[in-house]
Amino acid sequence: MLPFIVVVIVVALSIIPLLGMLIATFRPADTLPLDTSGLWTLEHYPKVFLDTKTYTILWDTVAYAVATMVVSLPIALFFAWLTDRTDMRGRGVFYTLMFIPLVMPAFMIAIGWIQLLGPNNGALNVYARDIFDLVSTRGPLNIYSFWGLVLVTSMAVIPTMWLLLLGLFRNMDSALEDAALTSGASPLGVFRRITLPLLRPGVLTVAIYYTLVLTEVFEVPLILGPTAGVNVLSVHIYEQTTDPELGLPVYGLAATFALIALILGAVLIAFYMWAVRQQHKYAVVTGKGFRPRTVRLGNWTYLCWGIVAAYLMLAVVLPTSIVFWNSLSAFPSVPSWASLQRLSLDNYREVFSGGNLTRMVKNTAIVAAVSSTATMILAAIVAWLTVRRPSNLTRALNAITFLPLAIPTPVVALSILLLYIRSPIPIYGTLWILIIAFTTRYLALGTRLMHSAQLQIDKSLDEAAYTSGAGPMRTFYNINLKLMLPAFTNGWIWVFAHAVRDFAIPLFLATAGTRMIANVVFLNYATGQQNLAVTYLVLLFVVVVILAALARLTLTSGRVQR
């Protein structure tokens, strides 16, 4: 009975909204999927598939995703090698420092670099024109470009990519490398002939997965892309939800563009699954304990720390500093001694006196906490069922939970919006629709994490519990869930941090009474009130760091007490 109930829940989360979106592609512009008017049309398909602009958007999306992956992957791979295969001093400090960009909103990094390298009044451009006595009033650098978009996005995704790659090094036995070195091979030859071939399947898997993730990135292309002339699918879907002439939603056209994003995601997920199957041919974890070979850096430690410091300066220090500076200013300004006396706390007074901040923080915390808990509990049950009760039903369940991974976030949000905006279930305009969207979005990642943890628990523990008279659910809770608590905790914090800093789902689904902090940040930025936008961004950043840290301490202390 339990597998059937879980399948129903997962189908309701993952498949039914997509069916609603598919129906929307056949409905007229002014009709919702669940309307009973009976009107049907194919008008959206020629508009989308016969328009050359569609293929330009598709090319921009793929080029942007691949270029960002090519830039960020080597840096993340280098950081993973530093932290796991070298004797670099201060690795604990490195882990702590990487937590900051990991939870930092990508929107904050993007706005920070707009204020640093905007062609007219960007702080670094102004300094460069003064230092080199340049006559031009623009440049010399311009963040509004394809490569500006790529570099800003790379800064945002490197921390999570580093975490994925770190597992590859930790699971790779160095016995083959040691044997080659003992036989007289050079370190470079060992890396080229042994280390790289062993890592290649895993790195390829991460590369394909992140290419998929980057095709759905929303926040950075939303504010940099239009001016840079780069139009990606995720932003275009969002733009199509409102007719530029009538100002009314055109959900059928948006759903048809979302169908392209879904097809692109399905192709990439097929490549990802192929890469995962290839990875099993390069098993590098032995059945006995092993100690990874540590590379002694010597004086190279200082150069390595210099590279780490350069990344943290670009990704965290510079954008955060300029955003904080302008949150104290009435308008965007270049930091200088002359403008120091004009700084004030007026923006913060206006934000705190508005009366909406408390409600938005409460909404953000409730949505993030409930969706994180629901995601990880459901993921733990799915993992337990697929590992402990293999059957056609549980295998189908495992496949269905993997489906949202191929669905870009704007498509998830749009499909849920179309399903519930005029539905007998009255959740549109409540926090529940946001919770459902975040749970749907992150269920695949939570399930992958819990599935790996479940595989490490021997079945004999369940059998011993059954012999002692425990039922299935009691066995799941008292044995499996408690043993998987470290993975559960890490997954909970990951989902929580991403739910708090996500912009796509709130922009699609939040209403006046359910706005999260992300909504008001974008609203102020879009209406030209950049001083208030950056003030809310600073507060959002502080909320993310504090709530994620408190969650980590709470869940960790609970595990220690047990």
N, C-alpha and C positions, 0 to 999 in steps of 0.2 A: 504493500500500500504506500509506504513512504517513497519509494522511487517514483511511483506514478504521480504523487502529489508534487514532488520536486520538479518533475518533467513539466507538469502543468504550469508551475510558477515560472520556470525558465522560458517556456514557450511564450507565456504571456509577456515576459519582459523583452525577449529577443526577436521573436518572429512576428507576432501580431502587429506591432507598430510598423514593421517593414511592409506587411500586407496592406496596411492602411496607406502607406506612402505610395505603394504601387498603384492602388486604386485611384489615388489623387492625380496620377499622371494621365488618367483617362477622364477626368472631370473638368468641366469648363472653368475659366479663371475665377468666376465669382461663386463657385460651388465647393463645399467641403466634402471630404470622402464619405462621411456618414450622413450626408443630407439625403432626404428621401425624394428629391425632385425627379430622380430617374434620368437625368441628363448625362450623356456620355459623349466624349469627343476624342479625336486623335490630333487635335490642333497643336498640342505642345511638342510632339515629336518632330515634325518638320521644322518648327522654329528652332529647336535645339540641334538636331543632327544634320540639318542642311545649311546651318550657319557656319561660315568659316571661322567666326570668332570663337566658337566652341572648341575647335581644335587648337587655336592659339592659346586658349586658357588651359587646355589639357597639356600642351607642350610646356607652358610656363610652370605648371604644377610639377610635372615630372622633372624638369630641369632644376627647379628650385630644390626639390627634395633630394635629388642625386648630388647636386653641388654641395648642399649642406652636409650630407652624409660624408662625402669625400673630405671635406674640411675638418669635421668634428671627430670622425672615427680615429684617425692617427693620433690625435691629441689625447682622446680618451684611452686609447690603447697604451700610449706612453705612460699616462698617469696610473693605469692598472699595473703595468710592469714595475713602475717605481714603488708602489705601495705593497706589492706582494713578492717581488723577486729580487729586491735590492736591500741593502742595509742602510738606506737613507735615514739619517737621524731625524727625529721629530715626526715620524709617521702618524702618531696619535694626534698631533696638532693638525696634520694634513686632513685626516678624517673629519675632525671638528670643523675646519675651515670649509670643506666641501659641502657640509650641511647647509651653509648659507645660500649658495647659488642653487642648491637642490630644491629649497622651498621658496626661493625668490620668484615672484610673478614675472613671467616673460614680458608682460605688458610694461612692467617697471623698467626692465633692461632696455626695451625699445624706446620708451619715452626719454629715458636718461640719455641715450645716444642721439636722439633727435635734438635734445638740448645741448649736446656736446658737439655734434658734427652737422647740425643744420646748416645749409649752404650760406644763409644770410647772417644769422645771429648765434650760431653754435659757438659755445665758449671756446673750444679748441681752435676753430677757424678764426675767431676774432684774435686770439692770442697769436696765431701763426701770421696773420696779416700785420699785426703790430711788430712782431719780432723781425720778420723779413721785409718790413716796409713795403708791402704789396699794395698797389693802387686799387685793385679790384675790390668791389664790395661784396663779392661772393666767393665762397670756397676758401682755400684751395681744395678742400675735401667735401664730399657730399654723401651723406648717409642714405639719401633717397636714390638708390641704385640697386641693381640686381645683386651685386656683391656686398653692398651694405646690408641688404636684407639677409643674405646668406650668413654673413659674419655675426650679425646680432642673434640670429636663430641658433647658430653654432654655440655661442656662449651659453645659451639657455639650456641646450640639450646635452652638453658634455657631461654634467654630473650624473644624470641617470644612465647614460651610455657607459660611463666609467663603472658604475655599480654592476651592470650586466657583464662587462668584460672581466671584472675582478673575479667573478666566479670561474671563468675559464682557467685563469692562472692557478687559482686555489685547488682546482680539481685535476691539474696536470702533474703527473709524477715526473720528476726530473731524472729518473734512472737512466733513460736513454741518452739524455744530454751528458750526464756524468760519465757514462760508458764511452761516448764519443770523445770527450775531453781526455779521458784516461788513455785512449788509443792515439792521442796526438793531434786530434783535429783542433783547428783554431776556433776561438769563440764565434767569429763571424761565420765560419763554415758550419758550426753546430746550429747557429740560429737559422741559417739559410736552408740547411738540409734536414734538420730535425724539428726545431722549435716551430718554425713557420709552417711546415706541413701539418704538424699536430694541431696548431691553433687555427689553421685556415678554415676548416669546416665550421668551427664555433664562431669565428669572426664573421664568416659569410652569413651565418644565421642572424647574428646581431645586425649586420649591415642591411640585410633584406627587411628585417623587422623594423628597423629605424627608418628605412625608406618609406615603409608603409605609414609609420607614425608621422613622418614629415609631410606626407601628402595631405594630412588633415590639420596641420598646424594652423591656428586661426588668429591668435592675438597679434603676432608680429606682422604678418602680411596685411592685417586689417588696417593698421595705421601707417605702415611704410609702403605697402604694395601699390596703392593707387597712384601716389605721387611718383613712385619709381617706375611706373609703367608695367608692373608685374601683377597680373590678375590670376589668382589661383582659385581652384574649385571651391574650397571651403568658404572663402570670402564671397565669391560670386553667388553661391547658394544663399548666403545670408542676404545679399543685396536683392535677390529675386523675390524675397518674401514681401517686398514692398514695391509697387509699381511707381517708377520715378515720375510719371505724369499724373496719375490719379491719386497716389499716396495710399493705395489700398493693397492688401496682400494678394499676391498671385501665386498661391500655393501649388497649383498644378505645374507651372513652369519651374518653380523651385524644386518640386519633387522629381521632375524629369532630369534636371541637372544633377540632383542627388543620386539618381540611378546610374549616371556615368561614374560618379565617385564610388558607388558601391561596386560596380564592375571592375574599376581600377583596383579597389581594395581586394576583391576576390582573386584577381590575377596575382597580386603581390603575395597574398596569403598562400596561394598554391605554390609559389616559389619558396616561400618560407617553410612550408611543410616538407617540400623536397629537400631543402637544406638540412632540416632536422633529421630526416632519414639518413642523409649522407654522413651526418655527424656521428652516428652510431658506429660507422666503420672505423672511426679513429678513437676508440676507447682509450682513455689515458689515465683512468683511475684504477688502481690495483686493489686487490682484496685485502691487502695488509696496509698498515700505516706507513706513511712516507713523509719525508721532510723535504720541502722544496729547496732547490739549489739557490743560494743567495749570492747575488753579484755584489762584490765590494766596489763601492763607488769612489772611495778615497776623496780626493779633492774635487772630483766631479759632482759631489754632493751640492756644492755651492751653485754650480751652474744649473743643476736640476731644480733646486729651490728657487733659483732666479726665474726659470720657466714657469714654475707653479705660481710664483708671485706675480708674474706678468699676466697670467690668465686671471687670477683673482683681482688684479687691478682693473683689467678691462671688463670683466663680467660683474664685479661687485662694487669695488671702491669708487671708480669714476662715475658710473651711472647713479649709484646710491647717493653719492655726495652732491651731484648737481640737482637731483630730485629733491633732496632734503633742503638744499640752499633755496630753491625756488618755492618750496612749501612755506618758506619764511618771507617771501617777497610777494608784492601785489601783482606782479607780472613777471614773465620769464626774463631773467637778467644774467649778465656775465659776472661771475664772482670777481670782486675787486675790493680794494680797501675803501674806495670811494662809495661803493654801494653797500658796504657793511653797515653803515649807520641807518640805512633804510629798512633793514630787516626787522620783522616784528612777528608776533604770534597771532596776528589778526585772522589769518586763514584758519588756524586751529580754533580760535574763538568762534568763528562763523560756523565751522563744522560741528562743534560741540553744542552750540546754542540752537542749532536747527531742529533738534528733537528727533531726527531720523536715525542718527548714528547708532544709538542703543538698539533700536529695532533691527537695523541692518546687520549689526554684529551678532545679535541674537539669532536672526534668520540664518546667517552664514554658519554659525557654530552648530545650530540644530541640524541643518541640512547635511553638513560635513560629517557630524558625529553619527547621525542615524544611518546615512547612506554607507559610511565606512563599516559600521557594525553589521548592517544587513548584508552588504557585499561579502564580508569575510565569513559570516556564519553560513550563508548560502554556499559560498565557495568551499568551506570545510565539509559541509554535508555532501556536496557533489563529489568532492575528492574521495571521501570515505566510501560512498556508494560505488564509484567507478573502480576503486581498487579492491574493496572487500566483497562486492557483490557483482562481479562481471556478468553481464548478460546483454542481449541485444538492446534492451531498454536503457541500461546504464551507459552502453557505448553510444547510443543515440544522444543521451543526455550530455555526455562529454563533448560530442561534436557540436551540439546546439550551444553550449556555453562558450565554445571557441568562436562562434559566429560573430559576436560584437567586435572582436579584434579586427575584423575586416571592414567594419563600418566606421567611417569618419565621424568624429564627434558632432559636427553640424548636421549630419544625416540622422544620427541618433536623436538629436534634439528635435529636428524637423519632423521625423516620423512620429515621435511621441506627441508633439504638438498637434499634428493632424488627427491623431487617434482620439485625443481627449478634449480638444477644443469644443466639440459639440458631441459629447458622449453622455450616455445615461449615468456613467460613473462621475460624480461631481468633484473631480480633483483639480481641474484647471482653475488657476487662480489661488491655489493653496501650495503649501510647502511640499505636499506629497508628490506632486508631479516632478519637482526638482529632485526629490529623493529617488524616485523611480528612474529618472534619467541617469543620475550618477551611478546608481546600482547597476543599471544595464550597461553603462559605459565601461565600468571597471570590473565587471564580473569575470571576464575572460582572464585578465591578469591575476586576479585573486585566486581563481581556480588553478591556474598553472602553478602558482606559488604553493598552494596547499596540496596539490597533487604530488609535487616533489617531496614535500614533508611527509605525506602519508605513506609514500613508498619506502621511507626509511624506518617505519614502525613494523616490527615483525608480527605476523598474523597470530603467532602463538599467544600473544598477550590478549587478543580478543577471545581466543579459544579458552584460555584460563578463566576469563571473566564469565563467559557463557557457562562453563562447568560449575562456577560458584553460584549460578542462579541469576546473574545479571541479564537484563534484557538488552536489545540492540541499542536503544537510545541511551540507556545508562552506560553501556560499554563505550559508546561514541563519546559521551561527555567526560566520564571519569578517566578514560584511558587515552583515546586518540586525540581529543581536543586539547587535553592538558599537555600531552607530549608535543603537540604541534603549536603550543602557545608562542614560542619564539617566532616562528614563521607567521603566525596569526598576528602577533604584535607588529612585526615589520610591515606586513601587508596593510594592516589597519592604518598605521601612520602614513604610509605611502598614499593610500586612497584619500585619507583625510587632508593631507597637504595639497594634493592635486584638486580636490573638490573645493577647497577654500580659494585657491588661486585661479581656478578655471573661469574663463570669460564666455566661452561659446554657449554652454548650456543655460546660464542665467540670462544672456542676451536674447535667446530664443524663447525661454519659458517663463521667466519671472514677470510678474505683474506689479502694479503700484504697491500692493500690500505685501508682496513676497520678495521685494528687491534684496539682493545681496550686495556686499560692498563692491563687487566687480561691476554691477550695474551702474552705480552712481559714479564710479571712476570713469567709465566710458561715456556716460551721459554728459558729465562736465567737460570731458576732453572734446567730445563731438560738438558741443555748443560753444567752444572757444574759451571756456573758463579753466585754463590750464593750471592756474594757481590752486584752485580747489581740487582739480583732478590729481595733481601730484601730492597734495595734502592727504587725500583719501588713500593714495597709493602707499604713502609712508605708514599710515595707520594699518592698511591691509598687510603690509610686510611685517609690522610688529605683531599683529594678531596671528599671522601664520606661524611665525617663529615661536611665540609664546604658547599657543595652543598645541602645536606639534611637540614642543619640549615637555609641556605638562602631560600630554597624552603618553609620551614615551616614559616619563617618570612614573605615572600612575600605573600603566600596564606592567612596567618592569618591576615596580615594587610589589604589585600583586603576585607576579610570578615568583619573586624571591620569598614572599610569605608562604606560598604553597610549598 
